[in-house]
């Protein structure tokens, strides 16, 4: 079993840990951790965390499609079974997903407590029947510290790794972030885990720690893969979006202001969530990337300027201005009425985010061809239906 402090492997590592940030001290499994190796075969019983989340419901959709005989145990953050069921059913309904209730077991849970709040009997039952775990659940606020996110993101992963040591041999598939990948200059690499977190962001740090823990578990017999997600945009069919999406709220905030930074090179990741889920489930059930990291981002992209040209063509009034003026005169003054407000600290400096070159062999092999304008039309219809982007600059704004 694992200690919640992720005990270090050797005394030298323990001594060194006092000189390291907390996230770096958490990256080691206990010395006694070994795992039964699961055979490669179709899943009979899947455990899915974060089942009612934006990606979670689309993973359910793809699992039902590709492995219709599989029973999915869905962990939903809720206080009661009734609340958990209601949350999952409403999330599926809102995103146009049909749920096979005969093959779904909904469990109320809490990632931040031991065994997710499940009773010992239910935990033993899951250990005995589950053969595959998809760990999708997490707290994802990029402004929170590593310490704040540690229980929900890191300790929950240790709990699931402990479950993998009990009962039936299990495969483990973990959903991480592109920004936890190894990076050199503006290149993000695939397959391997970074030696240290490259972004001092609590959420990214927590994802990096989990990648390190899982990498070591793979070396001790566990089977599975790590999937790194970039931006997750709407579904190709309905355009359904996660209202908390960072990029979407950046765009909306600029429309509310009537001005946007005239970034010249920024490419926005337009990866439809249903296609990401399809790639992930296809890879996992076919064992395409055993004990490897896979970068799942930029299935399609659009230039920053091109996006605003599209919005202007739909009637929005927005001017592209000098990024320094945008940051100093506009971002600095936004309040809670502006969609950009929760992400304000990221944009108080005017520097344009660097253009990233992302290694993603699997994405390229699948040769996904998306019509960007058609995709944007689908998204825009959804935004309009939800009154999400109905803001116009009232008058020309002095710069």
C-alpha positions as CSV (number, residue, x, y, z in Angstrom):
1,X,0.0,0.0,0.0
2,X,1.0,3.6,-0.3
3,X,1.6,6.3,2.3
4,X,-0.3,9.5,1.6
5,X,3.2,11.2,1.8
6,X,4.4,9.0,-1.1
7,X,7.4,7.7,0.8
8,X,10.7,8.1,-0.8
9,X,12.7,5.1,-2.1
10,X,16.1,5.7,-0.5
11,X,17.6,7.6,2.4
12,X,19.6,9.7,-0.1
13,X,16.4,10.7,-1.8
14,X,14.8,11.4,1.5
15,X,17.7,13.7,2.5
16,X,17.6,15.5,-0.9
17,X,13.8,16.0,-0.5
18,X,14.3,18.6,2.2
19,X,15.9,20.8,-0.5
20,X,13.0,20.3,-3.0
21,X,9.6,21.8,-3.4
22,X,6.7,19.7,-2.1
23,X,5.8,18.5,-5.5
24,X,9.2,17.1,-6.2
25,X,9.2,15.3,-2.8
26,X,6.0,13.6,-3.7
27,X,7.2,11.9,-6.9
28,X,8.4,8.6,-5.4
29,X,6.4,5.5,-4.7
30,X,7.1,3.4,-1.6
31,X,9.8,0.7,-2.0
32,X,7.3,-2.1,-1.4
33,X,5.0,-1.2,-4.3
34,X,4.6,-4.0,-6.8
35,X,1.7,-4.7,-9.2
36,X,0.1,-7.7,-10.7
37,X,0.3,-7.5,-14.5
38,X,-3.0,-7.5,-16.2
39,X,-3.4,-9.4,-19.5
40,X,-4.4,-7.6,-22.6
41,X,-8.1,-8.4,-23.1
42,X,-11.4,-6.6,-23.5
43,X,-12.5,-4.8,-20.4
44,X,-15.4,-6.3,-18.4
45,X,-15.6,-3.7,-15.6
46,X,-14.2,-0.2,-15.9
47,X,-13.8,2.4,-13.1
48,X,-14.0,6.0,-14.3
49,X,-13.3,9.0,-12.1
50,X,-14.7,12.4,-13.0
51,X,-17.4,10.6,-14.9
52,X,-19.8,13.6,-15.1
53,X,-17.0,16.0,-16.3
54,X,-16.7,17.4,-19.7
55,X,-14.2,14.7,-20.9
56,X,-15.7,12.0,-18.6
57,X,-19.1,11.8,-20.3
58,X,-17.5,11.6,-23.7
59,X,-15.3,8.8,-22.5
60,X,-18.4,7.0,-21.4
61,X,-19.9,7.6,-24.8
62,X,-16.8,6.1,-26.6
63,X,-16.6,3.1,-24.2
64,X,-20.3,2.3,-24.8
65,X,-19.6,2.5,-28.5
66,X,-16.4,0.4,-28.7
67,X,-17.0,-2.0,-25.8
68,X,-20.8,-2.2,-25.4
69,X,-20.6,-5.2,-23.0
70,X,-18.5,-3.3,-20.5
71,X,-19.9,-2.2,-17.2
72,X,-18.8,1.3,-16.2
73,X,-18.5,2.2,-12.5
74,X,-18.8,6.0,-12.6
75,X,-17.4,8.0,-9.7
76,X,-19.2,11.3,-9.4
77,X,-18.5,14.0,-6.8
78,X,-21.7,14.1,-4.7
79,X,-22.9,13.6,-1.2
80,X,-25.6,11.0,-2.0
81,X,-26.2,8.3,-4.6
82,X,-29.3,10.2,-5.8
83,X,-27.3,13.4,-6.3
84,X,-24.6,11.5,-8.1
85,X,-27.1,9.9,-10.5
86,X,-28.7,13.2,-11.2
87,X,-25.4,14.9,-11.9
88,X,-24.3,12.2,-14.4
89,X,-27.7,12.0,-16.1
90,X,-27.9,15.8,-16.5
91,X,-24.3,16.0,-17.8
92,X,-25.0,13.4,-20.5
93,X,-28.3,15.0,-21.4
94,X,-26.7,18.5,-21.7
95,X,-24.1,17.1,-24.1
96,X,-26.4,15.0,-26.2
97,X,-25.0,11.7,-24.9
98,X,-27.3,8.6,-24.5
99,X,-26.4,6.7,-21.3
100,X,-26.8,2.9,-21.2
101,X,-28.1,2.7,-17.6
102,X,-28.1,-1.1,-17.7
103,X,-24.3,-1.0,-18.0
104,X,-23.6,1.9,-15.7
105,X,-23.1,1.9,-11.9
106,X,-23.1,5.4,-10.4
107,X,-21.2,6.0,-7.1
108,X,-21.1,9.2,-5.1
109,X,-17.6,10.0,-4.1
110,X,-15.0,12.6,-3.1
111,X,-11.5,12.5,-4.5
112,X,-10.1,14.4,-1.5
113,X,-10.8,11.7,1.1
114,X,-9.6,8.2,1.8
115,X,-11.0,5.6,-0.7
116,X,-13.0,8.5,-2.2
117,X,-15.5,8.2,0.7
118,X,-16.5,4.7,-0.4
119,X,-17.1,2.2,2.4
120,X,-14.6,-0.6,2.8
121,X,-17.0,-3.2,1.4
122,X,-17.5,-1.2,-1.8
123,X,-13.8,-0.6,-2.1
124,X,-13.1,-4.4,-1.8
125,X,-15.8,-5.1,-4.4
126,X,-14.2,-2.7,-6.9
127,X,-10.8,-4.3,-6.3
128,X,-12.3,-7.7,-7.0
129,X,-14.2,-6.9,-10.2
130,X,-12.6,-3.8,-11.9
131,X,-10.0,-4.7,-14.6
132,X,-9.5,-1.2,-16.1
133,X,-9.2,2.3,-14.5
134,X,-9.5,5.6,-16.3
135,X,-8.5,8.4,-13.9
136,X,-10.1,11.5,-15.4
137,X,-11.2,13.3,-12.2
138,X,-9.2,16.2,-10.9
139,X,-9.4,19.7,-9.6
140,X,-8.2,21.9,-12.5
141,X,-8.1,25.5,-11.3
142,X,-4.8,26.8,-12.7
143,X,-4.7,29.6,-10.0
144,X,-4.6,27.2,-7.1
145,X,-1.4,26.1,-5.4
146,X,0.0,22.6,-5.5
147,X,-0.8,22.2,-1.8
148,X,-4.4,23.1,-2.4
149,X,-4.7,20.6,-5.3
150,X,-2.6,17.8,-3.8
151,X,-5.4,15.7,-2.2
152,X,-7.7,15.8,-5.1
153,X,-5.1,15.2,-7.8
154,X,-2.1,13.4,-6.3
155,X,-3.5,11.5,-3.3
156,X,-6.4,10.4,-5.4
157,X,-3.9,8.9,-7.9
158,X,-2.1,7.1,-5.0
159,X,-5.5,5.7,-3.8
160,X,-6.1,4.3,-7.3
161,X,-2.6,2.8,-7.5
162,X,-3.3,1.2,-4.2
163,X,-6.5,-0.3,-5.6
164,X,-4.4,-1.7,-8.5
165,X,-2.5,-3.8,-6.0
166,X,-5.7,-5.4,-4.7
167,X,-7.9,-8.1,-6.1
168,X,-8.0,-8.4,-9.9
169,X,-5.1,-7.3,-12.0
170,X,-5.9,-3.9,-13.6
171,X,-4.8,-1.6,-16.4
172,X,-4.5,2.1,-15.5
173,X,-5.1,5.0,-17.9
174,X,-4.3,8.4,-16.7
175,X,-5.4,11.8,-18.1
176,X,-2.7,14.4,-17.8
177,X,-1.9,17.8,-19.3
178,X,0.3,18.7,-22.3
179,X,2.0,21.2,-20.1
180,X,3.4,18.4,-17.9
181,X,5.4,17.1,-20.9
182,X,9.1,17.3,-21.2
183,X,10.0,20.5,-22.9
184,X,13.1,21.9,-24.6
185,X,12.8,25.5,-25.9
186,X,9.4,25.6,-27.5
187,X,9.2,21.8,-28.2
188,X,7.0,19.5,-26.1
189,X,8.0,15.8,-26.3
190,X,6.0,12.6,-26.1
191,X,6.4,9.1,-24.7
192,X,8.6,10.0,-21.7
193,X,8.0,11.8,-18.5
194,X,9.8,15.1,-17.7
195,X,12.6,15.0,-15.1
196,X,11.1,18.0,-13.3
197,X,8.0,20.2,-13.7
198,X,8.7,23.0,-16.1
199,X,5.8,25.3,-15.3
200,X,5.4,26.6,-11.7
201,X,1.6,26.2,-11.8
202,X,-0.1,24.1,-9.1
203,X,-2.3,22.2,-11.5
204,X,0.6,21.3,-13.9
205,X,2.8,20.4,-10.9
206,X,0.2,18.0,-9.7
207,X,-0.1,16.3,-13.1
208,X,3.7,16.0,-13.3
209,X,3.9,14.3,-9.9
210,X,1.2,11.8,-11.0
211,X,3.0,11.1,-14.2
212,X,6.2,10.3,-12.2
213,X,4.3,8.1,-9.8
214,X,2.6,6.2,-12.6
215,X,5.9,5.9,-14.6
216,X,7.4,4.1,-11.6
217,X,4.3,1.9,-11.2
218,X,4.7,0.9,-14.8
219,X,8.3,-0.2,-14.1
220,X,6.9,-2.4,-11.3
221,X,4.4,-4.3,-13.4
222,X,1.4,-2.0,-13.9
223,X,0.1,-1.8,-17.4
224,X,-1.5,1.3,-19.0
225,X,-0.8,4.6,-20.6
226,X,-0.7,8.3,-19.9
227,X,-2.7,10.7,-22.1
228,X,-1.9,14.4,-22.1
229,X,-4.7,16.7,-23.0
230,X,-4.4,20.2,-24.5
231,X,-7.4,22.4,-24.9
232,X,-10.7,20.5,-25.1
233,X,-13.2,22.4,-27.3
234,X,-16.8,21.5,-28.2
235,X,-18.1,18.3,-29.7
236,X,-18.2,18.1,-33.5
237,X,-21.9,17.2,-33.6
238,X,-23.5,19.6,-31.1
239,X,-20.7,22.1,-30.3
240,X,-21.3,21.6,-26.6
241,X,-18.6,23.4,-24.6
242,X,-17.2,23.4,-21.1
243,X,-18.3,26.9,-19.9
244,X,-15.2,27.1,-17.8
245,X,-12.8,26.6,-20.8
246,X,-9.9,29.0,-20.4
247,X,-9.5,29.9,-24.1
248,X,-13.3,30.4,-24.5
249,X,-13.4,32.8,-21.6
250,X,-10.4,34.7,-22.9
251,X,-12.2,35.2,-26.2
252,X,-15.4,36.2,-24.6
253,X,-13.6,38.6,-22.3
254,X,-12.0,40.3,-25.3
255,X,-15.4,40.6,-26.9
256,X,-16.8,42.2,-23.8
257,X,-14.0,44.7,-23.7
258,X,-14.3,45.4,-27.4
259,X,-10.5,44.9,-27.8
260,X,-8.1,42.0,-28.1
261,X,-4.3,41.8,-28.2
262,X,-2.9,41.8,-31.8
263,X,-0.9,38.6,-31.2
264,X,0.8,37.6,-34.5
265,X,1.8,34.0,-34.0
266,X,-0.5,32.4,-31.4
267,X,-2.3,29.3,-32.6
268,X,-5.4,28.2,-30.7
269,X,-5.9,24.5,-30.1
270,X,-9.3,23.5,-31.5
271,X,-9.4,19.8,-30.4
272,X,-13.0,18.6,-30.2
273,X,-13.7,16.7,-27.0
274,X,-15.5,13.8,-28.7
275,X,-12.5,13.2,-31.0
276,X,-10.1,13.3,-28.1
277,X,-12.2,10.8,-26.3
278,X,-12.3,8.6,-29.4
279,X,-8.5,8.7,-29.8
280,X,-8.0,7.9,-26.1
281,X,-10.4,4.9,-25.9
282,X,-9.2,3.5,-29.2
283,X,-5.6,3.7,-28.0
284,X,-6.4,2.1,-24.6
285,X,-8.5,-0.8,-25.7
286,X,-6.1,-1.7,-28.5
287,X,-3.0,-1.4,-26.3
288,X,-1.4,0.9,-28.9
289,X,0.8,2.8,-26.4
290,X,1.8,0.4,-23.6
291,X,3.4,2.2,-20.6
292,X,3.9,5.3,-22.7
293,X,2.8,9.0,-22.7
294,X,0.7,10.2,-25.6
295,X,0.2,13.9,-26.4
296,X,-3.4,14.5,-27.5
297,X,-3.6,18.1,-28.6
298,X,-4.0,20.3,-31.6
299,X,-6.2,18.0,-33.6
300,X,-7.0,21.3,-35.4
301,X,-5.9,24.9,-34.8
302,X,-6.6,28.4,-35.9
303,X,-4.6,31.6,-35.7
304,X,-5.6,34.2,-33.1
305,X,-6.2,36.8,-35.8
306,X,-8.2,34.4,-38.0
307,X,-10.5,33.6,-35.1
308,X,-11.4,37.3,-34.6
309,X,-11.9,37.8,-38.3
310,X,-14.4,35.0,-38.0
311,X,-16.1,36.7,-35.1
312,X,-16.2,40.1,-36.8
313,X,-17.8,38.3,-39.8
314,X,-20.6,37.3,-37.4
315,X,-21.3,40.9,-36.4
316,X,-19.0,41.3,-33.3
317,X,-17.2,44.6,-32.9
318,X,-13.7,44.1,-31.6
319,X,-10.4,45.8,-32.4
320,X,-7.0,44.2,-32.3
321,X,-4.6,46.5,-30.5
322,X,-1.1,46.6,-29.2
323,X,-0.7,43.8,-26.6
324,X,1.0,46.2,-24.1
325,X,-1.9,48.6,-24.3
326,X,-4.4,45.8,-24.0
327,X,-2.7,44.4,-20.8
328,X,-2.1,47.8,-19.2
329,X,-5.3,49.7,-20.1
330,X,-7.9,46.9,-20.3
331,X,-6.9,43.7,-18.6
332,X,-5.7,45.6,-15.5
333,X,-9.2,47.0,-15.0
334,X,-11.4,44.0,-15.7
335,X,-13.8,43.0,-12.9
336,X,-16.0,40.0,-12.1
337,X,-18.5,41.1,-14.8
338,X,-15.9,40.1,-17.5
339,X,-15.3,36.5,-18.4
340,X,-11.5,37.1,-18.4
341,X,-11.6,37.9,-14.7
342,X,-10.7,34.4,-13.3
343,X,-7.7,34.2,-15.6
344,X,-6.6,37.9,-15.2
345,X,-3.2,37.0,-13.6
346,X,-2.1,35.3,-16.8
347,X,-2.6,38.3,-18.9
348,X,-1.3,41.3,-16.9
349,X,1.9,40.9,-18.8
350,X,1.7,41.6,-22.5
351,X,4.0,38.9,-23.8
352,X,2.6,36.7,-26.5
353,X,2.6,33.0,-25.5
354,X,5.3,31.2,-27.5
355,X,4.4,29.1,-30.5
356,X,4.7,25.5,-29.4
357,X,5.9,22.6,-31.5
358,X,4.3,19.5,-30.0
359,X,5.4,15.9,-30.7
360,X,2.2,13.9,-31.3
361,X,2.9,10.9,-33.5
362,X,-0.4,9.1,-32.7
363,X,-2.5,12.2,-33.7
364,X,-0.6,12.4,-37.0
365,X,-1.0,8.7,-37.7
366,X,-4.8,9.0,-37.4
367,X,-4.7,11.7,-40.1
368,X,-7.6,13.8,-38.7
369,X,-8.9,16.3,-41.2
370,X,-11.3,18.9,-39.8
371,X,-12.9,21.7,-41.7
372,X,-12.1,24.6,-39.4
373,X,-14.8,27.0,-40.6
374,X,-17.5,24.3,-40.4
375,X,-16.3,23.5,-36.9
376,X,-16.4,27.1,-35.9
377,X,-19.9,27.4,-37.3
378,X,-21.0,24.5,-35.1
379,X,-19.4,26.1,-32.1
380,X,-20.8,29.5,-32.8
381,X,-24.4,28.1,-33.1
382,X,-24.0,26.5,-29.6
383,X,-22.5,29.7,-28.2
384,X,-25.4,31.7,-29.6
385,X,-28.0,29.2,-28.3
386,X,-26.6,29.5,-24.8
387,X,-26.3,33.3,-25.0
388,X,-22.6,32.9,-24.3
389,X,-21.2,35.4,-26.9
390,X,-23.7,38.2,-27.3
391,X,-21.5,41.0,-26.3
392,X,-20.7,44.0,-28.6
393,X,-18.5,47.0,-28.0
394,X,-21.0,49.9,-27.6
395,X,-18.9,52.5,-29.2
396,X,-15.4,52.8,-30.7
397,X,-12.9,52.5,-27.8
398,X,-10.0,55.0,-27.5
399,X,-6.7,53.2,-27.3
